[in-house]
Amino acid sequence: MRIAVVGRGLIGSAAARHLALAGAEVILIGPDEPEDRSSHTGVFASHYDEGRITRQLDSHPFWAEVSRASIARYAEIEAAGGLRFFTAAGALHAGPAGSDWIARIGAGADASGVPHRRMAGTEAAAAFPMLWFSPDWTVFHEAANAGYISPRRLVQAQTRAAARAGAQVIPAEVTGIDTGGSGATLRLADGTVQADTVLVATGGFTPGLLPDLPLTVYARTVALLEVDAMEATRLAAMPSMVTMLENGRDPYILPPIRYPDGRRYLKIGGDPDDLVLRDARDARAWFRSGGRPEVGAALAEHLHRRMPGLRAAAPVIAPCVTTFTAAGLPLIDRLDDRLCVAVAGCGKGAKCSDELGRRAADLALGSAPDPRLTLSALTEAA
């Protein structure tokens, strides 16, 4: 069976690796990262970055399940792709004691058996003096199998591993898909590709290819604050952290990470509001815009409140997007006899993308979909 995977991002590259290991004839199609985003006219991807939180615990059982499965294969992917992308810095989950989110984190931690330490805010402040915690917070600490990943290097590792397992990689943008009884035709700028089955994993640019799916694409702004070598040393024991605030927002903070320019940056994300991108044209314009300065300033202010005494440069902002379904679960389903889809990381998909890709690969090979993740189930949830 010849399977074309459209989208060389986190889920698509993972699916290609699993398909190639299963013995399928695989074509992985997606453009390279643009050298100049401001002038780029094609599609973009949100994995053009060096930091995403990874953790086994989650307030939702599905995301905890797929995260644990993916994290268990990180070492395998690193070996197969010849690239290290995971840093075991540990992870914190912090929020008001007695809140529903904290209760669900605790229930999941107890049910899963994931090693963790539960602390009051004052205890967490003593354990992690570079961070501020409200005394009435509860904090969960995962010391093992948690920290952060480089999504850019994860995609590179998955792509290399897929190619080594026999996949063909085409660095191009797919502009259209035609399916019929005898197969599928994918239209590229300079030709076409034929396949028996197509798996679409194009993230926030999916509406440009499959416009009728129940997806919402949000613009996101992140802030990067450079720290010098002395400050990076002071923060060397800092874990990743996600918090749930009283207003329902969940800003996250990553410890100092070295970026391609050789500098180390703290990263913070968590927009104070939702900016919807209506279509692929909006998404392209958003990536070229560089993000919202006012959001970057608010994120930097929050970071300084959460890290008293921090010595860091003024924030540099960057844009990304995240794709949601109404149920907050990914869409992994077969749309017709030739066409499958695996999209919607819902702000949580990077760390668990290998398991989402594995499930998408199984679907493309003929397995039944998870009934929670089908188009009909997610449409009913809307």
NORCOR-V747594 format. One record per helix or strand. SS is the DSSP state (H for helix, E for strand). FROM is the first residue (numbers start at 0). LEN is the number of residues. Records with the same first field share a line. If there is no record, write none. Layout:
BEGIN
SS=FROM-LEN / FROM-LEN
END
This chain:
BEGIN
E=1-5 / 24-5 / 51-3 / 85-2 / 90-6 / 116-4 / 136-6 / 146-3 / 167-3 / 173-7 / 182-6 / 190-5 / 196-4 / 215-12 / 239-5 / 251-7 / 263-6 / 274-3 / 315-9 / 330-4 / 338-5
H=9-12 / 36-3 / 60-11 / 73-8 / 99-13 / 120-7 / 150-14 / 202-7 / 228-6 / 279-10 / 292-14 / 352-12 / 370-3 / 374-7
END
